[in-house]
Amino acid sequence: MLDRYGIVALFALVAALFPPIGLFMSWLVHPKKPNKSKLSTYECGLEFEDFPEAAQQVWVRFRVQYYIYALIFVVFDVEVIFLYPWAVAYNALGIFALVEMVIFLAILVVALVYAWRKDQLKWV
């Protein structure tokens, strides 16, 4: 019984030791030259003390088209996630799964044609 669980315990030990060893090695070899800009907290932009005009223009408008473009990308990325396991197990699934996948792809093609006609795929 110890033989069977010894491998599992060894993997658990390696998995538990891997992050601390990696962090220690990173700490050991990193350059140690701190200065004011490296020690400052970086939030998301310019320091307002250095650029007072930036404090007045905090809100920036983004076009809605960028978000739609990102959503279209996510939809077709999820499509690949569904297609890969289906393609791997295609021989075992049968004709019913083929019909379901054709319907799924047809819906996505209709969505792509719709987005294309509405000019949502142009990056302006």
Buried (B, 14 or more C-beta within 10 A) or exposed (E): EEEEEEEEEEEEEEEEEEEEEEEEEEEEEEEEEEEEEEEEEEEEEEEEEEEEEEEEEEEEEEEEBEEBBEEBEEEEEEBEEEBEEBEEEEEEBEEEEEEEBEEBEEEBEEBBEEBEEEEBBEEE
